[in-house]
Amino acid sequence: MLTLGHGDARTDSDHKLVVVMVGLPARGKSYIVKKLKRYLSWLGFQTKIFNVGDRRRLAGSTDEHEHKPASARRTNGASAACAGCDGPSAMGNGMQTPSCTHCATRHSSAFFDPDNAKAKQIREQVALDVFEDLLRWLQAGGQIAIHDATNSTIERRCALISRLKSEADVNLLFVESICTDKDIINRNIKLKTQSPDYVGIDPEVAEADFRARLRNYERAYRTIGAAEEKLDVQYCKIIDVGKKVIAYNIQGFLESQVVFYLMNMNLESRVIYVTRHGESEDNAAGRIGGDASLAPNGTKYAKALARFIDRRRIEFAAEVEENNRRLAHFMASGSSSGANSEPESVTSHGSHASAPCSMPSSLRSHVQPDFEIWTSMLKRTMETVEYFDPLRYRIKNIRSLNEIYAGKCEGMTYEEIAREYPDEYEARQLDKFYYRYPGIGGESYADVVLRLQQVIVELERIRHSVLLVTHRAMARTLLSYFMDIPTTHMPDMDLPLGFIYGCEPRPFGNFLRVWQYDSDRDDFEEINASSVLKIRYPKIAMSEQTPASPLLPSPAETAYSAKH
C-alpha cells in the first residue's frame, strides 16, 4: 500500500504514473504541464517534468556542426543543401534566408520534416532516451513523471507503450492538448519566436520558420483514437483549454486526480486575492486558534479592505483593457521587438499605489460583474467582510477555510505550549509540516492541504476574481500552491497581518502583487512582492550561517521585480 500525498489517504494500488503529453506545437502543452506539476507537487506527490525539446537542443549542440560560428556554417548558393541538416537553404514559399535557418537556430523546420529520415531517427531516439531517464527516476522513488513532447504520431506512442510493458507497477496516461482557437494559436506562435530555438534570430524569420515547422508536424500528426484504444490505454483529451474534455478508460487513483484537475482550467483574466482577517482579540493577546471577534484595529482594517477592493476592481479593468491593447499591437506588429515575454500588466508602484483612481464611466462597464468573497466560518473572518456591499459582492462562508485546528492547544500562547507541553513544542519545531497538534481533531499542515484541495480546484474553475479572507495557515497553504513554493517551506512562510496578496493567473505562471496596510494613512500601498514571501526558520533548526528570514527560493514572477 502506498501513502499518497501528504495525508493518510491510501489507494488499493502501489502503481506509479507516467503522463505522456500529445499535441501539435503551440497548443498549450507547456501551460498544462506546468500547472499539472505544480498541483501534484502541492498535493505531495513526487512529480517531475522530462522535456524532450530541451534534450533535443542539447543533442543538437553536441554536433560538430553546431559549434561552428554562423558565418562558417553558411553554404554557397541559395539552393544548396545544408551539410548540417540536409535541408535547402531556402525556406518554404520561396522565402530566402541569409543561410539555412538550421545554421541560425538549434534546429530549423527542415529538421521536423517527416520525410527527413536522418532527422526523424534523431528525434525518435531523443524521445526514447528521455523516456528511459523518466523510468529511472521513477525507479529511484519518484511517483509521477511527465513526458513533455509532441508525441504526435501513432508510431511514437506505440513505442512508448511497448517500452512501458516491461515496467511493473507503472501506469500510463496520455494527455492530448487540442486547440482550435486561431487567436490562441497565433499568439502562441508569436511567443514561440522567443524560445531557445530562435535566440538572436529576426522575429519575422523565426515566425516563418516555426510556421514551416508546424506544417511539417501537421503532415504526420495523428490524434489519439482507435489505435490506442485497441491497446487498452488510458487517455484524456483537453480541447480549447478545458472547454471540452474527453476521458477514456480512466481507472487509477492518480489518473483520476489528473483528469479531475485538468477539467477545471480557463484562461480568463482574473485575480485571486488572499488576505488574513483583521486583528482579533486573540491576536492581540498572542493566542492561537479560538473564535474571537475583531479587535478595534481589526475593524479599522476591515473598513479599509472594503475600500481597497472597490478600487482594485476598477484598476484591474483598466489593466485588462490596456493589456488587450498591447496584445493586439503585439500580434499585429509581425515581431516581438522590445518584448522578452508576454505583454506585461500595467502596474503602479508609487508611494500611493492604491490611491483612489478616477476612471472614465465607459471603463466601469468593463469591471467584472461577478466578484466573490470567501471567508471561513470563524467570526474574525466574517466580521472582516461586514463592510462590503452585499449587492456588489457574493459572500460565501466556507468551513474548509477555517484555521488549522490546534487540538488541546487551542487558545494557548506559544509560550504556554512550550511550558506545558515541551515535547509537543519541540516536535512541532522539528517538523511543522507533518506535525499534528495533540487532542481530538488536531491538524497538521498536511491535513490542511487535503482540506483545501477542493478549494483550489474551484479557484481554478471560476472565471472571475475572488477575495479569500482567511487565516495564517490557510494563507500559507494557498500561496504555496499559486506561487509554486515547496511544501517543506510552507509552514515557515512569514505572513503577518495587514497584507493582501494578489495572484493573477497567466499562461506561463501566476503573477504576484502585494499590498501592505498602512495604519497611519488608513490605506494600502503596493510593495516589492519578491521581498515579501520569506521563510522564518525555527531557531532549533538554524545554523550560524542561516539568515533569519532568507528570500524564498520561488520561481514566482512579480509585477515589481519585472519592472525593477
C-alpha positions as CSV (number, residue, x, y, z in Angstrom):
1,M,0.0,0.0,0.0
2,L,1.3,3.5,-0.9
3,T,0.7,6.6,1.1
4,L,-0.4,9.2,-1.4
5,G,0.2,12.9,-0.9
6,H,0.7,14.4,2.5
7,G,-2.1,12.8,4.4
8,D,-3.2,9.3,5.4
9,A,-5.2,8.7,2.2
10,R,-4.2,5.3,0.7
11,T,-5.2,3.6,-2.5
12,D,-5.7,0.0,-3.4
13,S,-2.7,0.1,-5.7
14,D,1.0,0.9,-5.5
15,H,1.3,1.9,-9.2
16,K,3.2,4.9,-10.2
17,L,2.2,7.1,-13.2
18,V,3.7,8.3,-16.4
19,V,1.8,11.2,-18.0
20,V,2.7,11.4,-21.8
21,M,1.7,14.6,-23.4
22,V,0.4,14.6,-27.0
23,G,-0.3,17.5,-29.4
24,L,1.0,19.9,-32.0
25,P,3.3,22.7,-31.1
26,A,1.7,25.9,-29.9
27,R,-1.3,24.1,-28.5
28,G,-0.8,24.8,-24.8
29,K,1.1,21.7,-23.7
30,S,3.6,23.7,-21.7
31,Y,0.8,25.5,-19.9
32,I,-0.9,22.2,-19.0
33,V,2.4,20.6,-17.9
34,K,3.5,23.4,-15.6
35,K,0.1,23.7,-13.9
36,L,-0.2,19.9,-13.5
37,K,3.2,19.6,-12.0
38,R,2.5,22.4,-9.6
39,Y,-0.8,20.9,-8.4
40,L,0.5,17.4,-8.0
41,S,3.6,18.6,-6.1
42,W,1.4,20.7,-3.8
43,L,-0.7,17.5,-3.1
44,G,2.5,15.8,-2.0
45,F,3.3,13.6,-5.0
46,Q,6.9,13.4,-6.1
47,T,6.4,14.9,-9.6
48,K,8.9,15.8,-12.3
49,I,8.8,17.1,-15.9
50,F,11.0,15.5,-18.5
51,N,11.1,17.8,-21.5
52,V,12.2,16.3,-24.8
53,G,12.7,19.6,-26.5
54,D,15.4,20.6,-24.0
55,R,17.2,17.3,-24.7
56,R,16.8,17.7,-28.4
57,R,18.5,21.1,-28.3
58,L,21.3,19.7,-26.2
59,A,21.7,16.8,-28.6
60,G,21.9,19.2,-31.5
61,S,24.5,21.4,-29.8
62,T,26.9,18.4,-29.4
63,D,27.2,18.0,-33.1
64,E,30.4,19.5,-34.6
65,H,28.2,21.5,-37.0
66,E,26.5,23.3,-34.1
67,H,29.8,24.6,-32.6
68,K,30.9,26.4,-35.7
69,P,30.1,30.2,-35.9
70,A,27.2,31.1,-38.1
71,S,29.4,32.6,-40.8
72,A,31.4,29.4,-41.1
73,R,28.2,27.3,-41.3
74,R,26.8,29.0,-44.3
75,T,26.7,27.3,-47.7
76,N,27.3,28.8,-51.1
77,G,24.2,29.4,-53.1
78,A,20.6,29.9,-52.1
79,S,19.5,26.5,-53.3
80,A,22.4,24.5,-51.9
81,A,21.7,21.8,-49.3
82,C,22.9,22.5,-45.8
83,A,25.6,20.0,-44.8
84,G,24.3,20.0,-41.2
85,C,20.6,19.3,-41.7
86,D,20.3,18.1,-45.3
87,G,17.8,20.8,-45.8
88,P,17.7,23.5,-48.5
89,S,18.8,27.0,-47.6
90,A,15.5,28.4,-48.9
91,M,12.5,28.2,-46.5
92,G,9.0,27.5,-47.8
93,N,7.2,29.6,-50.3
94,G,10.5,30.9,-51.8
95,M,11.3,33.0,-48.8
96,Q,15.1,33.3,-48.8
97,T,17.2,33.5,-45.6
98,P,20.9,34.5,-45.4
99,S,21.7,30.9,-44.7
100,C,20.0,27.7,-43.8
101,T,17.9,28.5,-40.8
102,H,19.4,25.4,-39.2
103,C,22.6,27.4,-39.1
104,A,21.0,30.2,-37.2
105,T,18.9,28.1,-34.8
106,R,19.2,24.9,-32.9
107,H,17.1,23.1,-35.4
108,S,15.3,24.5,-38.4
109,S,11.9,23.5,-39.7
110,A,13.7,21.0,-42.0
111,F,14.7,19.0,-39.0
112,F,11.0,18.3,-38.3
113,D,10.1,17.3,-41.9
114,P,8.6,13.8,-41.6
115,D,10.4,12.9,-44.9
116,N,13.8,13.7,-43.4
117,A,14.8,10.2,-42.4
118,K,18.0,11.2,-40.6
119,A,16.3,13.9,-38.5
120,K,13.4,11.6,-37.7
121,Q,15.7,8.9,-36.4
122,I,17.4,11.5,-34.1
123,R,14.0,12.8,-32.9
124,E,12.7,9.4,-32.1
125,Q,15.9,8.4,-30.3
126,V,15.9,11.6,-28.2
127,A,12.3,11.0,-27.1
128,L,13.1,7.4,-26.1
129,D,16.3,8.5,-24.3
130,V,14.2,10.9,-22.2
131,F,11.7,8.2,-21.6
132,E,14.5,6.0,-20.2
133,D,15.6,8.8,-17.9
134,L,12.0,9.2,-16.7
135,L,11.7,5.5,-15.9
136,R,15.0,5.5,-14.0
137,W,13.7,8.4,-11.9
138,L,10.5,6.5,-11.1
139,Q,12.5,3.5,-10.1
140,A,14.6,5.7,-7.7
141,G,11.5,6.8,-5.8
142,G,9.5,9.2,-8.0
143,Q,5.8,8.9,-8.2
144,I,4.5,10.9,-11.2
145,A,6.7,11.6,-14.3
146,I,5.5,13.8,-17.2
147,H,6.9,13.2,-20.7
148,D,6.7,16.6,-22.2
149,A,6.8,16.3,-26.0
150,T,4.6,16.4,-29.1
151,N,4.3,12.6,-29.3
152,S,2.1,13.3,-32.3
153,T,2.5,10.1,-34.2
154,I,0.9,6.7,-33.6
155,E,4.4,5.1,-34.2
156,R,6.0,7.1,-31.4
157,R,3.1,6.5,-28.9
158,C,3.1,2.7,-29.7
159,A,6.9,2.7,-29.0
160,L,6.3,4.3,-25.6
161,I,3.5,1.9,-24.8
162,S,5.7,-1.1,-25.8
163,R,8.6,0.1,-23.6
164,L,6.4,0.5,-20.6
165,K,5.0,-3.0,-20.7
166,S,8.2,-4.3,-19.1
167,E,7.9,-2.0,-16.1
168,A,5.9,-3.4,-13.2
169,D,3.5,-1.1,-11.2
170,V,3.8,1.9,-13.6
171,N,0.6,3.1,-15.2
172,L,0.3,5.2,-18.4
173,L,-1.9,8.2,-19.1
174,F,-1.9,10.1,-22.4
175,V,-3.0,13.7,-22.2
176,E,-3.6,15.3,-25.6
177,S,-4.0,19.1,-25.9
178,I,-6.1,20.2,-28.8
179,C,-6.7,23.9,-29.7
180,T,-9.0,25.1,-32.4
181,D,-9.0,28.8,-31.3
182,K,-6.9,30.5,-34.1
183,D,-6.3,33.6,-31.9
184,I,-4.7,31.5,-29.1
185,I,-2.7,29.5,-31.7
186,N,-1.4,32.7,-33.4
187,R,-0.5,34.2,-30.0
188,N,1.4,31.1,-29.0
189,I,3.2,31.1,-32.3
190,K,4.3,34.7,-31.7
191,L,5.6,33.6,-28.2
192,K,7.4,30.6,-29.7
193,T,9.7,33.0,-31.6
194,Q,11.3,33.8,-28.2
195,S,12.1,30.1,-27.5
196,P,15.7,28.9,-27.2
197,D,15.5,27.7,-30.8
198,Y,15.4,31.3,-32.0
199,V,17.7,33.2,-29.8
200,G,19.2,36.1,-31.8
201,I,17.1,35.4,-34.8
202,D,15.0,38.1,-36.5
203,P,11.4,37.6,-35.3
204,E,9.9,37.5,-38.8
205,V,12.4,34.9,-39.9
206,A,11.8,32.9,-36.7
207,E,8.0,33.0,-37.1
208,A,8.2,31.9,-40.7
209,D,10.5,29.0,-39.7
210,F,8.2,28.0,-36.8
211,R,5.1,28.0,-39.1
212,A,7.0,25.8,-41.5
213,R,7.9,23.5,-38.6
214,L,4.2,23.4,-37.6
215,R,3.2,22.4,-41.2
216,N,5.7,19.6,-41.1
217,Y,4.2,18.4,-37.8
218,E,0.7,18.6,-39.2
219,R,1.6,16.3,-42.1
220,A,2.5,13.5,-39.7
221,Y,0.1,14.3,-36.8
222,R,-2.5,11.7,-35.8
223,T,-4.8,12.3,-32.9
224,I,-5.3,9.7,-30.2
225,G,-8.0,7.2,-31.1
226,A,-8.7,3.7,-32.2
227,A,-5.1,2.6,-32.4
228,E,-4.6,3.4,-28.7
229,E,-8.0,2.1,-27.7
230,K,-7.1,-1.3,-29.1
231,L,-4.2,-1.3,-26.7
232,D,-6.5,-0.6,-23.8
233,V,-4.6,2.6,-22.8
234,Q,-6.0,5.5,-20.7
235,Y,-6.2,8.9,-22.3
236,C,-7.7,12.3,-21.8
237,K,-8.2,15.0,-24.5
238,I,-8.2,18.6,-23.4
239,I,-9.9,20.7,-26.1
240,D,-9.6,24.5,-26.1
241,V,-8.2,24.7,-22.5
242,G,-10.9,22.7,-20.9
243,K,-14.0,23.8,-22.8
244,K,-14.3,20.2,-23.8
245,V,-12.8,17.2,-22.1
246,I,-12.8,13.6,-23.4
247,A,-11.7,10.9,-20.9
248,Y,-11.3,7.2,-21.9
249,N,-10.7,4.2,-19.8
250,I,-9.6,6.2,-16.7
251,Q,-9.1,3.6,-13.9
252,G,-6.4,4.5,-11.5
253,F,-6.5,6.9,-8.5
254,L,-3.6,9.0,-9.7
255,E,-5.1,9.2,-13.2
256,S,-8.4,10.4,-11.8
257,Q,-6.7,13.1,-9.9
258,V,-5.0,14.4,-13.0
259,V,-8.2,14.3,-15.2
260,F,-10.3,16.0,-12.5
261,Y,-7.9,18.8,-12.2
262,L,-7.5,19.3,-16.0
263,M,-11.2,19.6,-16.3
264,N,-11.2,22.8,-14.3
265,M,-9.0,25.2,-16.3
266,N,-9.6,28.5,-18.0
267,L,-7.7,31.5,-19.3
268,E,-10.0,34.3,-18.2
269,S,-8.3,37.4,-16.8
270,R,-8.9,37.4,-13.0
271,V,-7.1,37.9,-9.7
272,I,-7.1,35.6,-6.7
273,Y,-6.7,37.9,-3.6
274,V,-5.6,36.3,-0.3
275,T,-5.5,38.1,3.0
276,R,-5.7,37.3,6.7
277,H,-8.6,38.6,8.7
278,G,-8.2,41.9,10.7
279,E,-6.5,41.7,14.1
280,S,-8.6,39.7,16.6
281,E,-8.7,39.9,20.4
282,D,-6.8,36.6,20.5
283,N,-4.2,38.0,18.0
284,A,-3.7,41.0,20.4
285,A,-3.2,38.5,23.3
286,G,-0.9,36.2,21.3
287,R,-3.2,33.2,21.5
288,I,-3.7,30.7,18.6
289,G,-6.9,29.2,17.3
290,G,-10.2,30.1,19.0
291,D,-13.1,32.0,17.7
292,A,-12.5,35.6,18.9
293,S,-14.1,38.7,17.5
294,L,-12.1,41.5,15.9
295,A,-10.2,44.0,18.0
296,P,-10.6,47.7,17.2
297,N,-7.5,47.6,14.9
298,G,-9.1,44.7,13.1
299,T,-12.3,46.6,12.4
300,K,-10.3,49.5,11.0
301,Y,-8.6,47.1,8.7
302,A,-11.9,45.6,7.6
303,K,-13.2,49.0,6.5
304,A,-10.0,49.8,4.6
305,L,-10.1,46.4,2.9
306,A,-13.6,47.1,1.5
307,R,-12.5,50.4,0.1
308,F,-9.3,48.9,-1.4
309,I,-11.2,46.1,-3.2
310,D,-13.7,48.5,-4.6
311,R,-10.8,50.5,-6.2
312,R,-8.9,47.4,-7.4
313,R,-11.9,46.2,-9.4
314,I,-11.8,49.4,-11.4
315,E,-8.0,49.4,-11.6
316,F,-7.9,45.8,-12.8
317,A,-10.5,46.5,-15.5
318,A,-8.1,49.3,-16.8
319,E,-5.2,46.9,-16.7
320,V,-7.0,44.3,-18.7
321,E,-8.1,46.8,-21.2
322,E,-4.5,48.1,-21.6
323,N,-3.2,44.5,-21.8
324,N,-5.6,43.7,-24.6
325,R,-4.5,46.8,-26.5
326,R,-0.8,45.8,-26.1
327,L,-1.6,42.3,-27.1
328,A,-3.4,43.5,-30.2
329,H,-0.3,45.6,-31.1
330,F,2.0,42.7,-30.3
331,M,0.0,40.4,-32.7
332,A,-0.2,43.0,-35.4
333,S,3.4,44.1,-35.3
334,G,4.8,41.0,-37.0
335,S,7.6,40.8,-34.5
336,S,8.2,40.7,-30.8
337,S,10.6,43.6,-30.7
338,G,11.0,45.0,-27.3
339,A,9.2,42.1,-25.7
340,N,11.1,39.5,-23.7
341,S,7.9,37.8,-22.6
342,E,4.2,38.1,-23.0
343,P,2.9,41.7,-22.6
344,E,3.2,42.8,-19.0
345,S,0.5,44.1,-16.8
346,V,0.2,47.8,-16.2
347,T,1.1,48.4,-12.6
348,S,1.7,51.4,-10.4
349,H,4.4,51.4,-7.8
350,G,4.5,54.9,-6.4
351,S,4.1,55.6,-2.7
352,H,0.4,56.0,-3.2
353,A,-0.1,53.0,-5.5
354,S,-3.6,52.3,-4.1
355,A,-4.8,55.9,-4.1
356,P,-8.4,56.3,-5.5
357,C,-8.3,56.3,-9.2
358,S,-10.6,58.3,-11.5
359,M,-11.8,56.1,-14.3
360,P,-14.0,57.2,-17.2
361,S,-17.6,56.0,-16.9
362,S,-17.1,53.9,-20.1
363,L,-14.5,51.8,-18.3
364,R,-16.8,50.9,-15.5
365,S,-18.8,48.7,-17.9
366,H,-15.7,46.5,-18.2
367,V,-15.5,45.8,-14.5
368,Q,-16.3,42.2,-13.8
369,P,-19.9,42.0,-12.7
370,D,-19.1,38.9,-10.6
371,F,-16.8,39.1,-7.7
372,E,-16.9,36.6,-4.9
373,I,-15.6,36.9,-1.3
374,W,-14.8,33.7,0.6
375,T,-14.3,33.5,4.3
376,S,-14.0,30.8,6.9
377,M,-16.8,30.0,9.4
378,L,-15.0,31.8,12.2
379,K,-16.1,35.1,13.5
380,R,-13.0,37.1,12.8
381,T,-13.1,36.5,9.1
382,M,-16.8,37.0,8.7
383,E,-16.5,40.3,10.7
384,T,-13.7,41.4,8.4
385,V,-16.1,41.4,5.4
386,E,-19.0,43.1,7.0
387,Y,-18.2,46.4,5.2
388,F,-18.6,45.0,1.7
389,D,-21.7,45.9,-0.2
390,P,-23.7,42.6,-0.4
391,L,-25.4,43.9,-3.6
392,R,-22.0,44.1,-5.3
393,Y,-20.2,41.1,-3.8
394,R,-21.3,37.5,-3.4
395,I,-20.0,36.4,0.1
396,K,-19.6,32.8,1.0
397,N,-18.6,31.2,4.3
398,I,-16.6,28.0,3.8
399,R,-15.6,25.7,6.6
400,S,-12.6,24.4,4.6
401,L,-11.0,27.8,5.1
402,N,-11.1,27.6,8.9
403,E,-7.7,28.0,10.6
404,I,-5.7,24.9,11.3
405,Y,-7.1,23.3,14.5
406,A,-4.7,23.2,17.3
407,G,-6.5,20.4,19.4
408,K,-5.8,20.8,23.1
409,C,-3.5,23.8,22.4
410,E,-6.4,25.9,21.1
411,G,-6.5,29.3,22.9
412,M,-2.9,29.0,24.2
413,T,0.1,31.2,23.5
414,Y,3.2,29.6,22.1
415,E,5.0,30.3,25.4
416,E,2.3,28.4,27.3
417,I,2.6,25.5,24.9
418,A,6.4,25.4,25.4
419,R,5.9,25.4,29.2
420,E,3.0,22.9,29.5
421,Y,3.8,20.6,26.5
422,P,7.6,20.9,25.9
423,D,7.8,17.7,24.0
424,E,5.0,18.8,21.6
425,Y,6.6,22.2,21.2
426,E,9.9,20.7,20.2
427,A,8.3,18.2,17.9
428,R,6.5,21.0,16.1
429,Q,9.7,22.9,15.7
430,L,11.4,19.9,14.1
431,D,8.7,19.2,11.5
432,K,6.0,21.8,11.2
433,F,4.5,20.4,8.1
434,Y,3.7,16.9,9.3
435,Y,3.4,17.7,13.0
436,R,-0.2,17.2,14.1
437,Y,-1.5,19.1,17.2
438,P,-2.4,16.7,20.0
439,G,-6.0,16.1,21.1
440,I,-9.3,15.3,19.3
441,G,-9.4,17.0,15.9
442,G,-5.8,18.3,16.0
443,E,-4.5,19.0,12.5
444,S,-1.2,19.2,10.6
445,Y,-0.3,21.3,7.5
446,A,-0.5,18.1,5.6
447,D,-4.1,17.7,6.7
448,V,-4.8,21.3,5.6
449,V,-3.6,20.6,2.1
450,L,-6.1,17.8,1.7
451,R,-8.8,20.0,3.2
452,L,-8.1,22.8,0.7
453,Q,-7.9,20.5,-2.4
454,Q,-11.5,21.2,-3.5
455,V,-11.0,24.9,-2.8
456,I,-8.0,25.0,-5.2
457,V,-9.9,23.2,-7.9
458,E,-12.8,25.6,-7.6
459,L,-10.4,28.6,-7.8
460,E,-9.1,27.2,-11.0
461,R,-12.6,26.7,-12.4
462,I,-14.2,30.1,-11.7
463,R,-13.8,32.8,-14.3
464,H,-13.9,35.9,-12.2
465,S,-11.9,37.4,-9.3
466,V,-12.1,36.2,-5.7
467,L,-11.0,37.6,-2.4
468,L,-10.2,35.0,0.3
469,V,-10.3,36.3,3.8
470,T,-8.8,33.6,5.9
471,H,-6.1,32.7,8.4
472,R,-2.3,32.3,8.5
473,A,-2.0,28.6,8.0
474,M,-4.6,28.8,5.2
475,A,-2.9,31.7,3.5
476,R,0.5,29.9,3.6
477,T,-1.1,26.8,2.1
478,L,-2.9,28.7,-0.7
479,L,0.1,30.9,-1.6
480,S,2.4,27.8,-1.7
481,Y,0.1,26.4,-4.4
482,F,-0.3,29.6,-6.5
483,M,3.4,30.6,-6.3
484,D,4.8,27.0,-6.6
485,I,6.5,27.2,-3.2
486,P,7.8,23.8,-1.9
487,T,5.6,22.5,0.8
488,T,8.6,21.9,3.0
489,H,8.9,25.7,3.2
490,M,5.2,26.4,3.6
491,P,4.8,26.4,7.4
492,D,7.7,28.8,7.8
493,M,6.4,31.5,5.4
494,D,6.3,34.8,7.2
495,L,2.8,36.1,6.5
496,P,1.8,38.7,9.1
497,L,-1.5,40.5,9.4
498,G,-2.1,43.5,7.2
499,F,-1.0,42.2,3.8
500,I,-3.0,41.4,0.6
501,Y,-1.6,39.0,-1.9
502,G,-2.9,39.2,-5.5
503,C,-2.2,36.2,-7.7
504,E,-3.1,36.7,-11.4
505,P,-3.1,33.5,-13.5
506,R,-1.2,33.8,-16.7
507,P,-0.2,31.3,-19.4
508,F,3.3,30.9,-18.0
509,G,2.6,31.0,-14.3
510,N,1.0,33.2,-11.7
511,F,1.8,36.9,-11.4
512,L,2.1,38.1,-7.9
513,R,1.4,41.6,-6.5
514,V,1.4,42.5,-2.8
515,W,-0.1,45.4,-0.9
516,Q,0.6,46.4,2.8
517,Y,-1.8,48.2,5.1
518,D,-0.5,51.5,6.5
519,S,-2.5,52.1,9.7
520,D,-1.4,55.8,9.8
521,R,-2.7,56.5,6.3
522,D,-5.5,54.0,6.8
523,D,-4.8,52.7,3.2
524,F,-2.8,50.2,1.3
525,E,0.5,50.6,-0.5
526,E,1.9,48.3,-3.1
527,I,5.3,46.9,-2.1
528,N,8.0,44.7,-3.6
529,A,6.4,41.3,-3.9
530,S,9.7,39.5,-4.3
531,S,10.9,40.6,-0.9
532,V,7.7,39.6,1.0
533,L,7.5,35.8,0.7
534,K,10.1,34.9,3.2
535,I,10.8,31.9,5.4
536,R,11.3,32.3,9.1
537,Y,13.1,29.1,10.1
538,P,12.6,27.8,13.6
539,K,15.5,28.6,15.8
540,I,16.0,25.0,16.7
541,A,16.9,24.2,13.1
542,M,19.0,27.2,12.3
543,S,22.8,27.2,11.8
544,E,25.0,30.2,12.4
545,Q,25.1,30.8,8.7
546,T,21.4,30.6,8.2
547,P,19.8,34.1,7.8
548,A,16.7,34.7,10.0
549,S,14.5,35.5,7.0
550,P,16.0,34.4,3.7
551,L,14.2,35.0,0.5
552,L,12.1,32.1,-0.5
553,P,13.5,30.2,-3.5
554,S,10.5,30.5,-5.7
555,P,10.0,30.8,-9.5
556,A,7.2,33.3,-8.8
557,E,7.2,36.3,-11.2
558,T,6.1,39.6,-9.6
559,A,4.9,42.8,-11.0
560,Y,7.5,44.7,-9.0
561,S,10.5,42.6,-10.0
562,A,9.5,42.7,-13.6
563,K,9.9,46.5,-13.6
564,H,12.9,47.0,-11.2
